[in-house]
């Protein structure tokens, strides 16, 4: 073994991999392993492996790791096909803190069988794995980034369809509902894996566009609007290449990017995109449809931001009427329409007409999301502000106080909504103190 260690320049990971190879094959002689190692190193050097940097002496420790891993992969592929699939999935995400639940989803495997497979990989020193029973991710795996590169090169022919498409689908499931606050920690942990997986995308597809949009929405909900905009720009570029005419996904991408630009204050850029999305949806859907209502709502919101409230109000009214026809009970979009129509009437100095709409929106939001949710906090703030607009400072105070407290449970301190609610609370307190 000493000769092997010397050949590997004492690199700990490479030594551990070789030790595993000897342990698992009683008939493998050290001299034979040494010969295989040297041949594997020549093979590895012939591939365009990432993360194989030379040190000051010119030695490439990465090649030693790659050569050692190649000793074990044929056995894994032959005897543990599920372990091989797990490795491929793990090679396409960030190397650290990979949720076991993500690997299970990406391989469409039985959880118990997947656990046996990943333990087999851990026994071979290919991955590290820490089980954490009782949490959603059900364990965390890690793999050296150089080993990821070796696995990707070895599976180049099935990288896009066999591995990446499954990882993209699994990540889409993680980000499928960014309005559910309890999912934000899991989604936050998955961000690095989204960014890593997207680096390997070579073919435009709807699932990739969907992942960009869903991750963008998560970032927007966290107040990271510039990051969200960049993802929405990528999604729109993909959809324009995929769809040459009207398509609902293209309309959605136009709408999403426009909304980000509204949030960044680039209103005139957003207007043309929102109008294009609205016209496309009108052509696609000849009658009531949630996407048409969404476009009406978003275009009206833009007009309101451009101080064109008189143009905004009829669009908000049409959106609310359509949503009342579409949704017979409580629905987040219906609550949103109530809130928005109330907001424009507030701007038009018709606070008495706005207040009952804000009250209905708050009641619906509580039924939908419970009593501790950032969307409920937003409705509380809005109702407090409409009382303040009517000079009802005592009535306004508890609503905005509750909004700030509730928002603090879920939103980062730098989130623009939370900062706005805090400013509203300070203003109400100042009026009460000045009386």
N, C-alpha and C positions, 0 to 999 in steps of 0.2 A: 504493500500500500504506500510505502514511503516514496517509491519511484513514481507512483501515480500523483501523489501530492506535489512532488517536485515538478512533474510535467504540467500540473495545473497552477504552478506558481503560488500554491497555498491558498488559492481563492476559495473562501469558505463555502459558497453556494455550489460551485463546481465540484468540490470534494464531497459535499453531502449528496449530490446527485449520483456521483460514481459509487459512493458507499451504498446507496440504495440499489443500484444496479447489481452490485456484487451480492448484496443480501438477498435479493429476490431470485437470483440465478446461481444455485450452488455450484453448477458446473462451469461457471464463467471464471477463467483463470485471469489473474491480474495482467499477465503478459498479453493475453488476447484483448482484454479491455483496453490496454494501453495502445495497442495497434489500432483498435476501432476508434479510440479517441483522436488519434492523429489523422486518420482518414476523415472523421467527422469534421475536424477543424478545417481541413482543406475544402470539404463540401460547404461548410458554413461561410468560409471566406469568399466562395464563389457566388454567394447570394447578396443582394443589396439589403443587408440587415440594418435596422435602425439601432442606435445606441451602442455601437461598437466603436468606442473612441480609444485611441492609443494614449498611454501615459507618457511621462517625460522620457522614459527609456525606450519608447516605441512598442512596448508590449500591449497587446490587445486582450485584456482580461475577458472582454465580452465574448470573444471567440471560444474561450475555455468553457464558459457557461453554455454557449450554444452547442458545442461539441458534446458536452456531458448530457445535456437534455436530449440530444439525438440518440443517445444510448437507450433512453427509456421510452421514447415515443412509439416505436414500433410495437413494443409489448403492450402499451396502453391501448393503442389502436386495435390490436388483435384481440385482446382479452377483455377490455373494458370500453366498449363502443360509446356508452353513455358518458364515461369520463372524458373521452375524446371530444364529444359534443360540448360538454361543459367547458373544456379548455378553449375550444374555438370561440364560444360565447365570451369567456373571460378575456380573450385576447383582443376584443373589440371595444372594451370599455376602459375606464381609468383603472390603473393597476391596483389601487388601494381601496379598501373598504367596499368591496363589491357585495351587495346584498345577495345572500343565498337565494332569497325568493325571486330575485331578478334572473338568476341563472336557471332556476327551475322553470320559470315562465318562458325563457328564451329557448329552452330545449324541449318544452312541452312534455315534461317527464313527471313521473310519480315522485313525490317528495322523499319518501323513504329510500327509494332506489337512488335518487340523486344524492342523498346524504351518504350512502355507501360509496358511491362513485367518487365524491369529493374527498372522502376520507382515504380512499385508495390513492388519490393524487397527493394528499398530505403525507401519507406514508412514504411516498417516493420523493419527498421534498420539492415537488413541483409547485405546489401552492401552500400557502398558510391558510388555516381555517379556524375560526373561533366560533363555536356554537353559542347562541344566546337565546335559549328557549324562552317563549312567552312574549317575544316582540315580533312585530310584523315582518321584519326582514329575516328572522329565523337563523341568523348567523352571518358572519362577514368573512369573505375570502380576499386574499391578496396574492398577487403574482408578480414576479420581476418583469419589468418592462421589456428587457431583452428577450425573455422567454416568450412574451407576447409576440414579438417580432418574428421569432423562429416559427411559432405556430401559424401566424398569418401567411408567411412564405410557404410553409408546408401545405397549407389549405387554399392556395391562391385560386384554384379552379372553382371552388365553391364558397368563396369568401362573401360575395354579394348576396346570392340567393340562399345558400345553406346556412350562413351565420348571421350576416348583417341584417337581413330582412327580419329575422326572428328577434334580434336584439331591439331593432327599431319598433317592432310590434309590442314587445314587452315594455319598453319605455313609454310608448303611447298609453298603455294601460295604467302606468304609474301616474301620468299627467292628465288622465281623462276627465278629471273634475277639479279644477283649481279653485272653485268656489267653496269647496268643503275645507274649512279651516283646519280640521283635525288631520288632514292629509298633507299640510304644508311641510311639516318636518321631514316626512318621507320624500316628498318631492324635492326639498332643498338638498337632501343627501344625494339625490339622483342627478343633480345638475352636472356634476363633473363627468358622469358617465354619458350623459347626452352629448356634451361637447366632444368627448373622446370618440364616441361612435360616429358622429357626423364627419369627423376627419377622414373616415374610411369610405364615405359614400362616393361612388363613382357614376351612379346612374340616377337620373331624376325619377321620382316616384311620388304618388299621392301620400303613402305613409310617411315619407321623409318630410314632405310639406306639412302634413298634419302635426308631426312631432315639433317642427319649428314653431308652428302656431301655438300649440298647447304649452310649450315651454315659454314662449313669449308672453302668453297670458299669465303664467305663474310669476314671471319676472315683473310684469306690469302690476300684479296684485301686491308685490313686495315694494312697489315704488321705484323699481329699477327700469325706468321707461326707456332710456337710451339703449340699454342692452336688449330690451324687448323689441324696439324698433329694428335693430340690426337683424334679428331673427325673422321678423315679419317681412323685411326686404328680401331675404333669401327665399322665403316661402313664395312670395309673389313672383320672383324671377323663375322659380321652378314651375309654378302653375302657368305662367305665360308661355313657357316652352312646351308644357304638356298639352295645353288646350288652345287651339287656334281660334275658336269661336266662343259663344256664350257657354258658361259652365258654372254650376253652383259653387264649386271649390275656388274658381278664379274670382268670382264675386265676393266670396268670403275673405280671400286674401287681400283684395282691394280694400274692403271695408276695414279689416284689421289694421293694415298699415296706415290707413287714413286716421283711424282712432288714435294710434300712437302719435301721429303728427299733431293731432289736436292737443293731446296731452303735453306735447313739447312746445305748444304755442305757434306752430307753423300752419295756421288755419287756411291760408289761401292754397297751399300745397294740398291740403286735405280735401278741399271742396271739390276739385275736379275728380278725385278718386271716389269720393262718396257718391257723386252724381253718376259716375260710370257704373258703380256697383248697383245703385238703385235702378238705373235704366236696364241693366242686364237682368236683374231679378224680376222686373216688371215683364220683360219678354219671356223669361223662363216660367213664371207662374202667373197664370191668367186670373186667379182668384186669390182669396185670402191665403197667406202663407207666413209662417214665422219670420222667414228671411226678409220678406217685403216689409213687414212691420218693423223689423230691426233697422232696415235702411231708412224708412220714414223717421224713425226715432233718432238715428244718428245724424241724418241730414238736418233735422230740426235742432238738435243740440249744437251743431256747428253754426247754424244761423243765429242761435241765441248768443253764442260766444262772439260772433261778429256784430253783435248789437243790432240784430235784425229780428227782434222778438216777434214783431207782427207777422213776419213770414214763418217763423218757427211754430207759432201756436196752432195753426190749422193742421200742420204736419203731425204735431204731438197729438192733437185730437183724433186724427185719422188712425194713428198708430194705436192709441188706447182703444178706440172702437173696434179695430181689427182684432186686437188681443183679447178683448172681452168676448168676441165671437169665437176665437180660437180656443180659449182656455175657460172652461166652465167653472173651475174652482180656483184655488190659490195657485199662483205660478210666479216665479222670480221675474219674468219679463213683464207680467201684468203689474206687479209691484213697482217695477222700474218705470213703466209708463205713467202710473199714477203720480209717482214722484216727479217725473219730468214735466208733466202738464202743470202740476202745482208750482214747480219752479219758475216756469215762464210766466204764469199768472202773477207770481210774486214780483218778478221783474217789471211787469206791466202795472204794478201798484194796485193789484186786485187781491190783496191779502185775504180778504174774507172768503173769496172763491178758492184760494189756494189751500187754506187751512184744512177743510174737510178731506181734500185729496191726500194731503200729507198724513192725516190721521188714519185714513184707510190704508195707505201704504205701510205705515208703522205696524198696524195690527196684522196685516198680511205677512210682513217680514218676520214678525215674532212667531206666527203660526208655522212659517216655512223653516226658519233657522234657529228658533229657540231664543232664549233671553241673553245669550252671550256670544255675539257674532259681529264682525265689523260692518256687515251690511245693515244690521239692526242699529248699530251705533250711528251710521250715516243718517238713517231715518230719524233717530232721536235728535241729532243735531239739526236736521232740517226743520223739524217741528218746533224746536226751541227758537230757531232763527225767525220763523214766521210769527211766533208770539212776540219776539223782540221788535220786529218790524211794526207791530201794532202797539208798541209801547208797553207790552205786558211783561215787564222784566222779571217779576216774581214767578210767573208761569214759565218763562223761558229758562230760568236758571237750572232747575232739576233735570230738564231734558238734556241740556248741553253738558252738565256735570256727568250724567250717566254716559253720554257719548264718549267723553274724554276717558273716563275710567274703563269703559268696555273696550275702546280702541287700544288703550294701553296694554290690554291682555294679549292682543294679537298682532298689532302693527309695530314695526321698528320705529324708534323715536324720531328718525329723520323722515318718516313717511309724510308726504305733503298733506294728506287728508287729516292725519292726527295733528299736524301743526296748525291747520286751518281751524279745527275744532277747539284747540287750545286758545287760539287768538279770539275766537268767538266767545269763549268762556271769559277770557280776560275783559273783553269789551262789555259783556253783560254785568260783570262784577263792578266795573268802573261806573256804569250808569247807576247801579244800586247804591254804591258808595257816595255818589255825587248828589243823591236825592236829599 
